[in-house]
């Protein structure tokens, strides 16, 4: 099993920045990719960004140029740097990892962007 714990959410004004962290523990050697997803009220959960074990990265069009995912393998931690935040970025952000072919989820952290 792998446990994922997110931190770093909060309330920020439009145009501001936040950095989310996701610390993985347990059988982390089985992780092949990390991703950040988000779910706004009344909407489906959507992929924000993903980083694979070979450092391949993809971003949703809505966050390209504003968000940046990075990984500290020594700490088994993934970060999501979010800049130029917009009210439409308001959502619960979930860290996810594919572990031995199965997707695992963190508990989520709330990000609220005020206009």
C-alpha positions as CSV (number, residue, x, y, z in Angstrom):
1,X,0.0,0.0,0.0
2,X,1.0,3.6,-0.6
3,X,-0.3,6.5,1.4
4,X,-0.5,10.0,-0.1
5,X,-0.8,13.1,2.1
6,X,-1.4,16.5,0.5
7,X,-0.8,19.9,2.1
8,X,-0.5,23.5,1.1
9,X,-4.1,24.4,0.1
10,X,-5.8,27.5,1.3
11,X,-7.4,30.8,0.3
12,X,-5.6,33.2,-2.1
13,X,-6.6,36.2,-4.2
14,X,-6.7,36.0,-7.9
15,X,-3.3,36.4,-9.4
16,X,-1.6,34.9,-6.4
17,X,0.3,31.7,-5.9
18,X,0.2,28.5,-3.9
19,X,2.3,25.4,-3.7
20,X,0.8,22.0,-3.0
21,X,2.8,19.1,-1.7
22,X,2.1,15.4,-1.8
23,X,4.2,13.1,0.4
24,X,4.1,9.4,-0.4
25,X,4.9,6.7,2.0
26,X,4.7,2.9,2.1
27,X,5.6,0.8,-1.0
28,X,6.7,3.8,-3.0
29,X,9.0,1.7,-5.2
30,X,5.8,0.6,-7.0
31,X,4.9,4.1,-8.2
32,X,5.1,4.7,-11.9
33,X,3.4,8.1,-12.1
34,X,2.1,10.9,-10.0
35,X,-0.8,13.2,-10.9
36,X,-2.7,16.1,-9.6
37,X,-6.5,16.2,-10.2
38,X,-9.1,18.7,-9.1
39,X,-12.8,18.7,-8.5
40,X,-14.9,21.8,-8.4
41,X,-18.4,21.8,-6.8
42,X,-20.9,20.2,-9.2
43,X,-18.2,19.2,-11.7
44,X,-16.4,16.0,-12.5
45,X,-12.9,15.4,-11.2
46,X,-10.4,16.4,-13.9
47,X,-6.7,15.8,-14.5
48,X,-4.5,18.9,-13.9
49,X,-1.0,17.4,-14.5
50,X,0.9,14.2,-14.5
51,X,4.6,13.3,-14.1
52,X,5.8,9.8,-15.0
53,X,8.8,7.9,-13.6
54,X,10.9,9.0,-16.6
55,X,9.9,12.6,-15.9
56,X,7.5,13.0,-18.8
57,X,5.0,15.7,-17.9
58,X,1.7,16.7,-19.3
59,X,-0.6,19.6,-18.3
60,X,-4.3,20.4,-18.9
61,X,-4.6,23.2,-21.3
62,X,-6.3,25.3,-18.7
63,X,-3.2,25.4,-16.5
64,X,-0.4,25.4,-19.1
65,X,2.1,28.2,-18.4
66,X,0.7,28.8,-14.9
67,X,1.2,25.5,-13.0
68,X,4.3,23.5,-12.6
69,X,4.7,19.9,-11.3
70,X,8.0,18.7,-9.8
71,X,9.2,15.7,-8.0
72,X,11.8,15.1,-5.2
73,X,12.5,11.4,-5.5
74,X,14.6,11.3,-2.4
75,X,11.7,12.6,-0.3
76,X,9.0,10.7,-2.3
77,X,7.3,14.1,-2.6
78,X,5.6,15.8,-5.5
79,X,4.8,19.5,-5.7
80,X,2.4,21.5,-7.6
81,X,3.4,25.2,-8.0
82,X,0.3,27.2,-9.0
83,X,0.8,30.8,-10.2
84,X,-1.5,33.4,-11.6
85,X,-4.4,31.7,-10.0
86,X,-7.9,32.4,-11.2
87,X,-11.3,32.0,-9.5
88,X,-12.0,29.1,-11.8
89,X,-9.1,27.2,-10.3
90,X,-11.1,26.9,-7.1
91,X,-11.5,23.2,-6.3
92,X,-10.4,20.3,-4.1
93,X,-7.0,19.2,-5.4
94,X,-6.2,15.5,-5.1
95,X,-2.8,13.9,-5.4
96,X,-2.8,10.6,-7.1
97,X,-0.3,7.9,-7.8
98,X,-0.3,4.8,-10.0
99,X,1.1,2.0,-7.9
100,X,1.6,-1.5,-9.3
101,X,-1.0,-0.5,-12.0
102,X,-3.6,0.7,-9.5
103,X,-4.5,4.4,-8.9
104,X,-4.3,5.6,-5.3
105,X,-5.7,8.9,-4.0
106,X,-4.9,11.3,-1.3
107,X,-7.5,12.9,0.9
108,X,-7.6,16.2,-1.1
109,X,-6.8,19.8,-0.1
110,X,-9.1,22.8,-0.7
111,X,-7.9,25.6,-2.9
112,X,-10.0,28.7,-3.0
113,X,-9.2,31.7,-5.3
114,X,-11.1,34.9,-4.5
115,X,-11.8,37.5,-7.2
